[in-house]
Each structure stands twice: as C-alpha cells, then as structure tokens.
C-alpha cells in the first residue's frame, strides 16, 4: 500500500493504493504503513550472522524453565501446604513470563531486525528482575511449607463419662491408644515428614531454576547488546573505510613496439 498526500487551496487529499494480493483489510494495511519503519523493522543479515544460534538456545532454555515453573508449581499449589503460594500463585505468572521472554529470543534469532533485538534486550533485562523476584518468593515459600495433616484423627481417646453423680455426668475418661492406633499414627507422621521433604525439595529445584533463568536472561541481554554494537561498528567501518574512497586505476593500454 502506498499513501500520497496532495494539498491545494486549503484542501488536503490522501490517496491510498491498497495491495490486492494482501490478505489484510485496508485499515490494517494503513496501520502497517504508519507503524512500519524500514530502517528499524527490516531483517538485518549482519545481525543474523552475529547472533548465529545463541538466542535460539537461550530462548529454548527460558521456555523449558517456564514450563517447569508451571508444572512443578501446580504440584505445590495442589497440596495446599503453603497459603503464601496459594494466595499469590506466582509459579503460574512467572512461568508465563519466562515462556514469553524465551519466545521473543527465538523470534529475534529467526527475524533479527534492530527493533526486535532491542525489544529482546529490554525484555531480558526485565526478566532479570523477575528472576530475582522468583528466587526471593521461592525462598520464602521454602520456609513456609508445612503439613496440615492431623494425625490425631487416627486416635479417639474419648471413652465417655464415668456415670451420673446427681448434678450431671461425671468426669470424662481417656483411654490409652491401642497398638493399631499407635501404628497408624506413626505411619501418619512418617508420611507427613516425607511429604514436607518432597515439597521442600521441589521448592529448592524452583530456586535453582530461577538462578538459571537469571544467568540465561543476562547472557541473552549481553549478546543482544554486543550484536547491536558490532552492527553499528560494522556500519561505521564500511562508510569510513579509506579503501572504498580510492580512485580507480586508469586503464593503460600497451603501445605496440615498432
């Protein structure tokens, strides 16, 4: 689509030429032309050669970390052993953010335009802040995990009252637990300890993944910044190269010897 503007006698006329082969409606084509900046949005082969496959690997790692956050966070959320985690639900929105950051990294590798590379750098810098937040949240959750199981339900020590004394029932009697009730209580305590240990291990894994995410986003941001700086240096070198400004050698024809 091309847009031409003509002015005459205080009247401005906009002429829009739509692309008949484009699947987008004319209004979307207008917005595309208004927002499209060729210098910023054009895919740069120089950036592609600088990035190579690094951003794809780092983006894939971020997507895997985000999926693990959602999967392992669902286990922590379903057990209701930490009201702090169940109230905030941070494994889900942190995992979604990590997946988004990784997807942008992969796209910046496939379509390395300056705008997309700059966006990748900004998002990865923000991802570093979210990774630090994740480390803090999972560390707090690690100390907040506890089991809410009540193992006393396997023992009913109530044995009724010891008779009627004229004013009401007498004193309540407590019977000692039977052997079967003791075994059930011991198994309950063992199961509760194993559950707490597993949940704390999952939280420790989440802290490790958050540290890995912090390293990945920093590496991705550094690579993006280096690619942009090398692109600018390459452009300056290509324009300032004295070899390009040397005059062409004049063609000399040899004279035949008489």
N, C-alpha and C positions, 0 to 999 in steps of 0.2 A: 504494500500500500504506500502511495506517495501523497503528500499533502502540499498543496501550493496555496500561497496567500497573495491576493491582489487587492490593492487599495485604489480607490478613485472617488473623488467628490465626497469624502467623509464616509464612504461605504467600504467595509472590509468583506471580501468574498473568500471563503475557504473552499477549495476544490479537493475532494478526496477521491483517489483512484484505488479501488479495492482490488485485491488479488482473487480472481475467480477460482483458483486452484487451492486456496487456503480453506481448511475445514472450519476455521474460526469465524464467528459472525463479525460484521463490520465494526461494531462497537469495541470488541476485543482487539481487533487489528489497530484501531485508533489508539487505545491504551498502550499497545505494544510499541507503536512508533513513538509515542510520547515518552515512554519509560526506557526505551532501548538506547543505550549509549555504545556505539561501535567500539570505541577505544577500551571501554571497561568490560563489556559483555562478550567480546569476541574471544573465541578459544585461542589461546596462545600456545604455539608449538614449542616455543622456548621454555615456557613454564612446564609443559608436559615432559620435556627432556630433563628438566631439573628435578621434578618430583619423582619421576620414574614410578615404582610400585610401592613407595614408602607409605603414602597416605592411605592406600587401599589396605595394607596390612594393619596399620594403626586403627583405621576405621572399623575393620572387622573385629579387632580386639575389643573396641568400645561396644560394638553391638553384642558380642558374646558376654561382656561384663554386665550390660544392661539386662540381657535375658536371664542371666544367673541371679541378678538382683531381684527380678520379678519372681522367678521360680523359688529360690530359697526364702525370699520374703513371704511368699504365700504359705510356706510351712510355718514360719514364725507367727504369721498372722492367724492361722487356723487353730493354733494351740491355745491362744488367749492366755499366754504366760507373762505377757508384758503389756500392761494397759497403756504405757507410753507409746509403744509401737502401734498398737491397735487404734489409738486415738489419732496419731499423725498419719499413719500409712505411708511413711517415707520410702520404703523399698519400691513401691509401685511408681511414684512420680520420679524418683531418682533413676530407676531403671529406664523409664520412658525418655528422660533427658539424655542419658548415656547412649541410648539407641539413636536418638536424633543427631547427637554430635557425631557418632560414627557414620551415619548415613551421609551427612554433609561432607565428611572427609573422603568417603568413597566417590561421591559426585565430583568433588574438586579434583580428584585424580582422573576421572573419566572426561570431565569438561573443565579443563584448567583455565578458566577466564580470570582476569585480575579481580573482578568483583567477587567471584565465588571463593577465590583463595583468601581474599581479605575477610570475607564472612567466616570462612573456616578458622582463621586465626582468632577472630573476635569470639566465636563460639567456644573454641578450645580454651581461651583464657577464662571465659565464664565457667567452662567445665572444670577448670582447676579449683575455682571457688566452691563449686558443688561437690567435688570430690573431697575437699577438706571438710565440708559440711557433713558428708556421708560418714567420714571417719569419726567425727565427733558424735553423730547420732547413734551409730552402731556401738561406739564405746560406752555411751550412756546406757544403751539397751542391754549391753553385756552385763552390767552390774544390776540391772533392774529385773533380770529374768529370775523367776521363782515359780514353784509349782503350787497350784491352788487345790491340789487333791487333798481330800480329808480322809486320812487313813483310819480315823476313829469310827468310820461307819461300819467297819467290819467287826466292831466290838460293841455290844449293847450290854453295859453293866447294870442296867436298871433291873431290879428284882422285885418291884412292888413295895408295899408298906408292910410293916410288921404288925398290923392289926388295928382295931378300933379301941381308943382309950377313953371314950366318953365325951371328949371335946372335938374329936376328929380323928383322922388317921394318924398313926404314929410315925416314927422316923423312917426315912427311906433307907432301904438296904442295898448295898452294892455287892454284887457277886464278883469273884475273880474271873479273869478271862480263861476260856478253855484253851486246850492245846491247838485246836483247829483255828480259833480266832487269833492266837499268837502267830501262827504260821502265815495267816492271811495278812496280818499287819506287817510282818517282816517283809513279805513279798511286795506289799504296797510301798513300803519305804524304799526298797531296792529299786522298784520301777520308777518311783518319783526321782530318785537320785540319778538314774540313767537318763531319764528324760531331760532333766536340768542340764546334765553334762552334754547331751546331744545338742540342745538348743544353744548352749553357750559356745559349743564348737562351731555351729553354723554362724553365729554372730562373729566369731573370730575369723572365719573364712570371709565373711562380708567385709570386715575391716581390711583384710589382706587384698581383696578385690578393689576396694576403694583406694588403697595405696597404689595398686597397679594402675587404676584409672587416672590417678594424679600424675603418675610418670608418663602415661600414654598421651594425655592431653598436652602436657608440657612439651613432649617430643614433637607432637604434631604442630603445635604453635610455632616452635623454633624452626621446623622445616619449612613452614609456610612463610615465615619472616625471611629466612635465608633465600627462598625461591624468589620472593619479591625483590629483595635487594640485589641478587645476582641478575635478575631481569633488567633492573634499572642500570646496573653497571654494564651489562651487555649492550644495552641501547646506547649509552654514552660512549662506549668504546667504539661501536660501529659508526657513530656520527663524527667522532673526533679522531678516527684513525687517519694518520697522515698518508698512509699508502693509498687511501681512496682519493686523495686530492692531487696525486702526482699526475702531471700531464702525460698523455700517451706519447710513446716514442714515435717519431716521424719515420715513415717507411722510406727506406733508402734503396734505391734501385741501382744495381751494379751496371756500370758502363762497359760495353764490350771493348776489349783491347784490340787496337788496330794491328 
